[in-house]
Amino acid sequence: MGHLGDNNIHILTGPHAQTEWLDVEEVVYGALRGRQGTISAEHGIGFLKKPFLGYTRSDGEIALLRRLKHALDPNDTLNPGRIVD
């Protein structure tokens, strides 16, 4: 189940074992590469989509996320490790 809109995709599948879940996510998010979409809309990235962030965001965009996170939360107290390390 899921929805797609405004170039953002949400999916919910399962229940799956950890390895099966990663395979399903790979199929769905892999299709987004190069299509200017994103792997998430209003719900954010979190731990589950974090491995796939690079599918729809460039290295420069991820570096900017890291810089912004550090500037706004230098002690890494707000949601540590959820989007960027």
DSSP file (Angstrom, degrees, kcal/mol; ACC not computed):
  #  RESIDUE AA STRUCTURE BP1 BP2  ACC     N-H-->O    O-->H-N    N-H-->O    O-->H-N    TCO  KAPPA ALPHA  PHI   PSI    X-CA   Y-CA   Z-CA
    1    1 A M              0   0    0      0, 0.0    11,-3.2     0, 0.0     2,-0.3   0.000 360.0 360.0 360.0 152.5    0.0    0.0    0.0
    2    2 A G  E     -A   11   0A   0      9,-0.3     2,-0.3     2,-0.0     9,-0.2  -0.977 360.0-119.6 174.4-175.1    1.2    3.5   -0.5
    3    3 A H  E     -A   10   0A   0      7,-1.9     7,-2.5    -2,-0.3     2,-0.4  -0.988   9.3-153.8-150.1 157.9    0.6    6.8   -2.3
    4    4 A L  E     +A    9   0A   0     -2,-0.3     2,-0.3     5,-0.2     5,-0.2  -0.999  29.2 140.0-133.9 129.7    2.5    9.0   -4.7
    5    5 A G  E >   +A    8   0A   0      3,-2.3     3,-2.3    -2,-0.4    -2,-0.1  -0.943  62.4  14.4-167.9 148.5    2.0   12.7   -5.1
    6    6 A D  T 3  S-     0   0    0     -2,-0.3     3,-0.1     1,-0.3    -1,-0.0   0.816 127.4 -63.1  53.2  33.1    4.1   15.8   -5.7
    7    7 A N  T 3  S+     0   0    0      1,-0.2    31,-2.7    30,-0.1     2,-0.4   0.686 113.7 116.8  64.9  20.1    7.0   13.6   -6.6
    8    8 A N  E <   -Ab   5  38A   0     -3,-2.3    -3,-2.3    29,-0.2     2,-0.4  -0.932  49.1-157.3-116.1 142.3    7.0   12.1   -3.1
    9    9 A I  E     -A    4   0A   0     29,-1.1     2,-0.4    -2,-0.4    -5,-0.2  -0.966  11.4-175.3-125.7 138.0    6.3    8.5   -2.4
   10   10 A H  E     +A    3   0A   0     -7,-2.5    -7,-1.9    -2,-0.4     2,-0.4  -0.988  12.4 178.2-121.1 135.3    5.1    6.7    0.7
   11   11 A I  E     -A    2   0A   0     -2,-0.4     2,-0.4    -9,-0.2    -9,-0.3  -0.981  15.0-169.9-135.7 154.6    4.9    2.9    0.8
   12   12 A L        +     0   0    0    -11,-3.2     2,-0.3    -2,-0.4    -2,-0.0  -0.950  20.4 157.7-141.0 118.8    3.9    0.4    3.5
   13   13 A T        -     0   0    0     -2,-0.4     3,-0.2     3,-0.0    -2,-0.0  -0.867  28.0 -13.8-132.2 166.7    4.5   -3.3    2.9
   14   14 A G        -     0   0    0      1,-0.3     2,-0.1    -2,-0.3    -2,-0.0  -0.704  46.2-109.4 127.5-174.7    4.9   -6.3    5.1
   15   15 A P        +     0   0    0      0, 0.0     2,-0.3     0, 0.0    -1,-0.3   0.442  69.2 157.3 -74.3 146.3    5.2   -7.9    7.4
   16   16 A H        -     0   0    0     -3,-0.2     2,-0.1    -2,-0.1    -3,-0.0  -0.938  46.3-106.6-133.8 154.9    8.7   -8.9    6.2
   17   17 A A     >  -     0   0    0     -2,-0.3     4,-2.8     1,-0.1     5,-0.2  -0.449  49.0 -99.7 -69.7 159.6   11.9  -10.1    7.6
   18   18 A Q  H  > S+     0   0    0      1,-0.2     4,-2.0     2,-0.2     5,-0.2   0.888 124.0  47.7 -52.0 -45.5   14.6   -7.5    7.7
   19   19 A T  H  > S+     0   0    0      1,-0.2     4,-1.6     2,-0.2    -1,-0.2   0.881 112.8  48.3 -68.2 -36.6   16.3   -8.8    4.5
   20   20 A E  H  > S+     0   0    0     -3,-0.2     4,-2.3     2,-0.2    -2,-0.2   0.892 108.4  54.6 -68.9 -38.7   13.0   -9.0    2.7
   21   21 A W  H  X S+     0   0    0     -4,-2.8     4,-2.6     1,-0.2     5,-0.2   0.931 107.4  49.9 -59.5 -46.3   12.0   -5.5    3.7
   22   22 A L  H  X S+     0   0    0     -4,-2.0     4,-2.3     1,-0.2    -1,-0.2   0.879 109.4  52.1 -61.9 -37.6   15.3   -4.1    2.3
   23   23 A D  H  X S+     0   0    0     -4,-1.6     4,-1.9     2,-0.2    -1,-0.2   0.914 110.9  46.9 -64.3 -43.2   14.7   -6.0   -1.0
   24   24 A V  H  X S+     0   0    0     -4,-2.3     4,-2.1     2,-0.2    -2,-0.2   0.937 113.3  48.0 -64.4 -46.9   11.2   -4.6   -1.4
   25   25 A E  H  X S+     0   0    0     -4,-2.6     4,-3.1     1,-0.2     5,-0.5   0.896 108.4  55.8 -61.2 -40.1   12.3   -1.0   -0.6
   26   26 A E  H  X S+     0   0    0     -4,-2.3     4,-2.1    -5,-0.2    -1,-0.2   0.908 107.4  49.1 -59.0 -43.9   15.2   -1.4   -3.1
   27   27 A V  H  X S+     0   0    0     -4,-1.9     4,-1.0     2,-0.2    -1,-0.2   0.940 118.1  39.0 -61.7 -48.1   12.7   -2.3   -5.9
   28   28 A V  H >< S+     0   0    0     -4,-2.1     3,-0.5     2,-0.2     4,-0.3   0.966 123.0  38.0 -70.4 -53.3   10.5    0.7   -5.2
   29   29 A Y  H >X S+     0   0    0     -4,-3.1     3,-1.4     1,-0.2     4,-0.5   0.813 108.0  64.4 -72.8 -29.0   13.0    3.3   -4.3
   30   30 A G  H >< S+     0   0    0     -4,-2.1     3,-1.0    -5,-0.5    -1,-0.2   0.849  96.1  59.4 -60.3 -33.1   15.5    2.1   -7.0
   31   31 A A  T << S+     0   0    0     -4,-1.0    -1,-0.3    -3,-0.5    -2,-0.2   0.657  97.0  62.6 -69.0 -15.5   12.9    3.1   -9.6
   32   32 A L  T X4>S+     0   0    0     -3,-1.4     3,-2.3    -4,-0.3     5,-0.6   0.670  73.0 118.0 -83.5 -17.4   13.0    6.7   -8.4
   33   33 A R  T <<5S+     0   0    0     -3,-1.0    23,-0.1    -4,-0.5    22,-0.1  -0.262  87.1   5.0 -55.8 129.9   16.7    7.2   -9.3
   34   34 A G  T 3 5S+     0   0    0     21,-0.5    -1,-0.3     3,-0.1    22,-0.1   0.543 104.4  99.7  76.4   8.5   17.0    9.9  -11.8
   35   35 A R  T < 5S-     0   0    0     -3,-2.3    -2,-0.1     2,-0.1     3,-0.1   0.337  89.5-120.8-108.2   5.6   13.3   10.9  -11.8
   36   36 A Q  T   5S+     0   0    0     -4,-0.3     2,-0.1     1,-0.2    -3,-0.1   0.733  71.2 125.6  62.0  26.0   13.6   13.9   -9.5
   37   37 A G      < -     0   0    0     -5,-0.6     2,-0.3   -29,-0.0   -29,-0.2  -0.362  53.6-126.1 -96.3-175.7   11.3   12.4   -6.9
   38   38 A T  B     -b    8   0A   0    -31,-2.7   -29,-1.1    -2,-0.1    15,-0.1  -0.917  11.6-128.8-131.2 161.0   11.9   11.9   -3.2
   39   39 A I  S    S+     0   0    0     -2,-0.3     2,-0.3   -31,-0.2   -31,-0.1   0.440  90.8  28.1 -88.1   0.9   11.6    8.8   -1.0
   40   40 A S        -     0   0    0    -30,-0.1   -30,-0.1     1,-0.0     5,-0.1  -0.995  55.9-168.1-157.1 153.7    9.4   10.6    1.5
   41   41 A A  S >  S-     0   0    0     -2,-0.3     3,-1.4     3,-0.2    -2,-0.1   0.204  74.6 -19.5-112.7-121.7    6.9   13.4    1.9
   42   42 A E  T 3  S+     0   0    0      1,-0.3    -2,-0.0    -2,-0.0   -34,-0.0   0.631 125.0  67.4 -70.4 -12.7    5.6   14.9    5.1
   43   43 A H  T 3  S-     0   0    0      1,-0.2    -1,-0.3     2,-0.0     2,-0.0   0.572  95.7-138.2 -86.8  -7.7    6.6   12.0    7.3
   44   44 A G    <   -     0   0    0     -3,-1.4    -1,-0.2     1,-0.1    -3,-0.2  -0.252  23.0 -74.3  85.3-172.1   10.4   12.5    6.9
   45   45 A I     >  +     0   0    0     -5,-0.1     4,-1.2     3,-0.1     5,-0.2   0.928  60.4 162.9 -94.0 -62.4   13.2   10.1    6.4
   46   46 A G  H  >  -     0   0    0      1,-0.2     4,-0.7     3,-0.2    -2,-0.0  -0.145  62.0 -51.7  69.7-168.9   13.9    8.4    9.8
   47   47 A F  H  4 S+     0   0    0      1,-0.2    -1,-0.2     2,-0.2     3,-0.1   0.849 130.9  55.5 -73.2 -35.6   15.8    5.2   10.3
   48   48 A L  H  4 S+     0   0    0      1,-0.2    -1,-0.2    -3,-0.2    -2,-0.2   0.870 115.0  34.4 -72.4 -37.6   14.0    3.1    7.7
   49   49 A K  H >< S+     0   0    0     -4,-1.2     3,-1.8     1,-0.2     4,-0.4   0.553  91.9  94.8 -93.7  -7.5   14.4    5.3    4.7
   50   50 A K  G >< S+     0   0    0     -4,-0.7     3,-1.4     1,-0.3     4,-0.4   0.866  79.0  57.0 -53.2 -43.4   17.9    6.5    5.6
   51   51 A P  G 3  S+     0   0    0      0, 0.0    -1,-0.3     0, 0.0     3,-0.2   0.718 110.5  46.6 -63.1 -16.4   19.7    3.9    3.5
   52   52 A F  G X> S+     0   0    0     -3,-1.8     3,-1.9     1,-0.1     4,-0.5   0.382  78.8 100.5-105.9   2.3   17.9    5.1    0.4
   53   53 A L  H X> S+     0   0    0     -3,-1.4     3,-1.3    -4,-0.4     4,-1.1   0.867  77.9  59.7 -58.0 -38.6   18.3    8.9    0.8
   54   54 A G  H 34 S+     0   0    0     -4,-0.4    -1,-0.3     1,-0.3    -2,-0.1   0.604  89.6  73.5 -67.5 -11.1   21.1    8.9   -1.7
   55   55 A Y  H <4 S+     0   0    0     -3,-1.9   -21,-0.5     1,-0.2    -1,-0.3   0.824 116.1  17.1 -70.1 -30.7   18.7    7.5   -4.4
   56   56 A T  H << S+     0   0    0     -3,-1.3     2,-0.4    -4,-0.5    -2,-0.2   0.387 120.1  65.4-124.7   0.6   17.0   10.8   -4.7
   57   57 A R  S  < S-     0   0    0     -4,-1.1    -1,-0.1   -19,-0.0   -19,-0.0  -0.987  75.6-127.3-127.8 137.6   19.4   13.3   -3.1
   58   58 A S     >  -     0   0    0     -2,-0.4     4,-2.3     1,-0.1     5,-0.2  -0.245  30.0-106.0 -74.6 166.3   22.9   14.2   -4.4
   59   59 A D  H  > S+     0   0    0      1,-0.2     4,-2.3     2,-0.2     5,-0.1   0.883 123.1  53.6 -58.8 -38.0   26.0   14.1   -2.3
   60   60 A G  H  > S+     0   0    0      2,-0.2     4,-2.0     1,-0.2    -1,-0.2   0.891 107.8  48.9 -65.1 -40.2   25.9   17.9   -2.2
   61   61 A E  H  > S+     0   0    0      2,-0.2     4,-2.2     1,-0.2    -2,-0.2   0.899 112.2  48.2 -66.5 -40.2   22.3   17.9   -0.9
   62   62 A I  H  X S+     0   0    0     -4,-2.3     4,-2.2     2,-0.2    -2,-0.2   0.889 109.8  52.8 -67.7 -38.0   23.2   15.4    1.8
   63   63 A A  H  X S+     0   0    0     -4,-2.3     4,-2.4     2,-0.2    -2,-0.2   0.897 108.4  50.9 -62.6 -39.2   26.2   17.4    2.8
   64   64 A L  H  X S+     0   0    0     -4,-2.0     4,-2.8     2,-0.2     5,-0.2   0.907 107.4  53.1 -64.4 -41.6   24.0   20.4    3.1
   65   65 A L  H  X S+     0   0    0     -4,-2.2     4,-2.7     1,-0.2    -2,-0.2   0.922 109.7  49.0 -57.0 -44.0   21.6   18.5    5.4
   66   66 A R  H  X S+     0   0    0     -4,-2.2     4,-2.5     2,-0.2    -2,-0.2   0.923 111.7  48.2 -62.0 -44.7   24.5   17.5    7.6
   67   67 A R  H  X S+     0   0    0     -4,-2.4     4,-2.4     2,-0.2    -2,-0.2   0.916 113.5  46.9 -64.5 -42.6   25.7   21.1    7.8
   68   68 A L  H  X S+     0   0    0     -4,-2.8     4,-2.6     2,-0.2     5,-0.3   0.925 111.8  50.7 -64.0 -44.1   22.3   22.4    8.6
   69   69 A K  H  X S+     0   0    0     -4,-2.7     4,-2.2    -5,-0.2     7,-0.2   0.926 113.0  46.0 -58.9 -45.5   21.7   19.7   11.2
   70   70 A H  H  < S+     0   0    0     -4,-2.5    -1,-0.2     1,-0.2    -2,-0.2   0.889 112.8  50.2 -66.7 -38.2   25.1   20.5   12.9
   71   71 A A  H  < S+     0   0    0     -4,-2.4    -2,-0.2    -5,-0.2    -1,-0.2   0.895 120.2  35.2 -66.7 -39.3   24.4   24.3   12.8
   72   72 A L  H  < S+     0   0    0     -4,-2.6    -2,-0.2     1,-0.2    -1,-0.2   0.711 134.3  24.5 -88.1 -21.4   20.9   23.9   14.4
   73   73 A D    ><  +     0   0    0     -4,-2.2     3,-2.1    -5,-0.3    -1,-0.2  -0.511  65.4 167.2-142.9  67.4   21.7   21.0   16.7
   74   74 A P  T 3  S+     0   0    0      0, 0.0    -1,-0.1     0, 0.0    -4,-0.1   0.741  80.9  49.8 -61.9 -24.2   25.5   21.1   17.4
   75   75 A N  T 3  S-     0   0    0     -5,-0.0    -5,-0.1     0, 0.0    -2,-0.0   0.409 105.8-127.8 -94.2   2.8   25.1   18.6   20.3
   76   76 A D    <   +     0   0    0     -3,-2.1    -6,-0.1    -7,-0.2    -3,-0.0   0.898  64.3 136.5  54.1  47.4   23.1   16.1   18.2
   77   77 A T        +     0   0    0      2,-0.1     2,-0.8     1,-0.1    -1,-0.1   0.678  46.1  79.9 -95.3 -20.2   20.3   15.9   20.8
   78   78 A L  S    S-     0   0    0      1,-0.2    -1,-0.1    -5,-0.1    -2,-0.0  -0.803 121.8 -32.9 -94.8 110.2   17.3   16.2   18.4
   79   79 A N  S >  S-     0   0    0     -2,-0.8     3,-1.7     1,-0.1     4,-0.4   0.919  80.9-148.3  49.3  57.3   16.6   12.8   16.7
   80   80 A P  T 3  S+     0   0    0      0, 0.0    -1,-0.1     0, 0.0     5,-0.1  -0.298  71.8   2.8 -60.6 133.7   20.2   11.7   16.6
   81   81 A G  T 3  S+     0   0    0      3,-0.6     4,-0.1     1,-0.1    -2,-0.1   0.490  94.4 116.3  75.7   4.7   21.1    9.5   13.6
   82   82 A R  S <  S+     0   0    0     -3,-1.7   -32,-0.2     2,-0.1     3,-0.1   0.905  92.7   2.0 -75.0 -40.3   17.6    9.7   12.0
   83   83 A I  S    S+     0   0    0      1,-0.5     2,-0.3    -4,-0.4   -30,-0.1   0.789 134.9  10.1-113.1 -52.0   18.6   11.4    8.7
   84   84 A V              0   0    0    -19,-0.1    -3,-0.6   -18,-0.1    -1,-0.5  -0.941 360.0 360.0-130.5 152.6   22.3   11.9    8.7
   85   85 A D              0   0    0     -2,-0.3    -1,-0.1    -4,-0.1    -3,-0.0   0.444 360.0 360.0 -84.8 360.0   25.1   10.7   10.9
